[in-house]
Amino acid sequence: GAVVSQHPSWVICKSGTSVKIECRSLDFQATTMFWYRQFPKQSLMLMATSNEGSKATYEQGVEKDKFLINHASLTLSTLTVTSAHPEDSSFYICSAERGAGYEQYFGPGTRLTVT
Amino acid sequence: TQLLEQSPQFLSIQEGENLTVYCNSSSVFSSLQWYRQEPGEGPVLLVTVVTGGEVKKLKRLTFQFGDARKDSSLHITAAQPGDTGLYLCAGVNYGGSQGNLIFGKGTKLSVKP
C-alpha cells in the first residue's frame, strides 16, 4: 500500500519558537496533501489543503500566517507552526491523495508540545 | 455544513462478542470510508464504500453503505483484543476541484480478553 511518512514524530518546543513538520509520500506522487489537527479524544479536523506548486487552501478559522504550508514537490509538503503557543499543542496528521481518486493515505502523525 | 454522527462514542465489550458501529448523516456522500486509528498513530484506511446498498467484508468486519448513501455501519463478528482502537467514518463529497474528507467523531472500541 501507499506509504506516507511524517517527521518528526514528536517535538517539544518553547513558546514563541517555530516548528516545521514534514510530510512525505514515499512510493507515489501526491499533487494534493492535507493537514489535519486532532485534539485528545476527538476526531480529525481539516486545517488546510496543500497543492503542489500553488498556495494552500485553508479551512475557516485556521490562520494562514500562523500555519505556513509549502508543497514544493510532488512528494513533500511542510507545515510550519510559527510563534508557537501552548494552545498549539496537538497531534498533527498529514495525508496524501494518490492520483486523482478520493483515497487519502495518512501519515503516522506528529505530536507537538509547546511549553 | 455536512456532519457525520457516529454512535456509540465508546464501546467496551468482551472478546468473542459482536458489535455494530453506526455512522449517520442527513447529507448524501459520494462515498464513505472507514478508518481505524491506534493511539499516537495516523488513521489506517479499512474500506471505501461507493454504491448505495453496497456491502463489503474484510475478514470479521462487515461494512454497509445505506441505500441513500447517507449512512453506513460497521459490524464486527467475534471481536478480539486486537480490534481495539478508534474507528472513524469519513464521508467523501467532491465539490469543486478536489475532495475533502468529513470525519465523524469516532467510536472508541475496547475489547477485553
Interface residues (C-beta under 8 A of the other chain):
Chain A: V4 Q6 T32 F34 K41 Q42 S43 L44 M45 L46 T49 N51 F91 I93 S95 E97 Y102 E103 Q104 Y105 F106 G107 P108 G109 R111
Chain B: S30 S31 Q33 Y35 G40 E41 G42 P43 V44 L45 T48 L88 V92 Y94 Q98 G99 N100 L101 F103 G104 K105 G106 K108
